[in-house]
Amino acid sequence: MKLNFVEDEAKSAVIEFIDADRSVPEMIKSKLIDNKDVEFVGVVKEHPDINKPKLIVKSTKNVRTLILKAVEELQEDIKDLASSLPKK
């Protein structure tokens, strides 16, 4: 998965996920939506045939820092899920 920063400002970003479906940006969005420092977060997919969803984030703090924190939280969630799955 590749990222293209369409907009890359300190307090706002538009990140295009190349060759990806909406699942990863939606998971990041779900973590950011409850953050009090995030003013707006959304995921847009402009056309069904174009596989480039965009994550849009506007914040009162550094957007990259908030996104990295959200990704780290997702990694922990996945680790917890993996450890709770029964092994055969």
C-alpha positions as CSV (number, residue, x, y, z in Angstrom):
1,M,0.0,0.0,0.0
2,K,1.4,3.4,-1.0
3,L,0.4,6.8,0.4
4,N,0.1,10.1,-1.5
5,F,-0.1,13.2,0.5
6,V,-2.4,15.4,-1.5
7,E,-2.4,18.0,1.2
8,D,0.2,18.0,3.9
9,E,-0.1,20.8,6.4
10,A,0.6,20.8,10.1
11,K,-3.1,20.8,11.1
12,S,-4.7,19.3,8.0
13,A,-4.0,16.5,5.6
14,V,-5.5,14.7,2.7
15,I,-3.9,11.2,2.3
16,E,-4.6,9.1,-0.8
17,F,-4.3,5.3,-0.2
18,I,-3.1,3.9,-3.5
19,D,-4.1,0.3,-4.4
20,A,-6.1,0.0,-1.2
21,D,-9.8,-0.4,-0.3
22,R,-11.5,1.8,2.3
23,S,-10.9,-0.5,5.2
24,V,-7.6,0.9,6.4
25,P,-8.5,4.6,6.2
26,E,-11.9,3.7,7.8
27,M,-10.1,2.0,10.7
28,I,-7.9,5.1,11.1
29,K,-10.9,7.3,11.0
30,S,-12.6,5.3,13.7
31,K,-9.7,5.9,16.0
32,L,-9.5,9.6,15.2
33,I,-13.2,10.4,15.4
34,D,-13.2,10.3,19.2
35,N,-10.1,12.4,19.6
36,K,-10.9,15.8,21.1
37,D,-8.1,17.4,19.0
38,V,-9.6,16.3,15.7
39,E,-12.0,18.9,14.2
40,F,-12.9,16.8,11.1
41,V,-12.1,13.3,9.8
42,G,-13.6,11.6,6.8
43,V,-13.0,9.0,4.1
44,V,-13.9,9.7,0.5
45,K,-13.8,7.4,-2.4
46,E,-14.5,9.4,-5.5
47,H,-15.4,6.6,-7.9
48,P,-16.0,2.9,-7.5
49,D,-13.6,2.0,-10.3
50,I,-10.7,4.1,-8.8
51,N,-9.1,2.3,-6.0
52,K,-7.7,5.4,-4.2
53,P,-9.7,6.3,-1.1
54,K,-8.7,9.5,0.7
55,L,-8.5,10.1,4.4
56,I,-9.2,13.8,5.3
57,V,-8.1,15.1,8.7
58,K,-8.3,18.6,10.2
59,S,-7.1,19.2,13.7
60,T,-6.0,21.7,16.3
61,K,-2.7,19.8,16.7
62,N,-0.2,18.1,14.4
63,V,-2.1,15.8,12.1
64,R,0.7,13.4,11.4
65,T,1.2,12.8,15.1
66,L,-2.4,12.1,15.6
67,I,-2.5,9.7,12.7
68,L,0.6,7.8,13.9
69,K,-1.0,7.5,17.3
70,A,-4.2,6.1,15.8
71,V,-2.2,3.6,13.7
72,E,-0.3,2.5,16.9
73,E,-3.6,2.0,18.7
74,L,-4.9,-0.1,15.8
75,Q,-1.7,-2.2,15.9
76,E,-2.4,-2.9,19.6
77,D,-6.0,-3.8,18.8
78,I,-4.9,-6.3,16.2
79,K,-2.4,-7.8,18.6
80,D,-5.1,-8.2,21.3
81,L,-7.4,-9.8,18.7
82,A,-4.8,-12.2,17.6
83,S,-4.0,-13.3,21.1
84,S,-7.7,-13.8,21.9
85,L,-8.3,-16.1,18.9
86,P,-8.3,-19.8,19.9
87,K,-5.4,-21.8,18.6
88,K,-6.0,-25.2,17.1
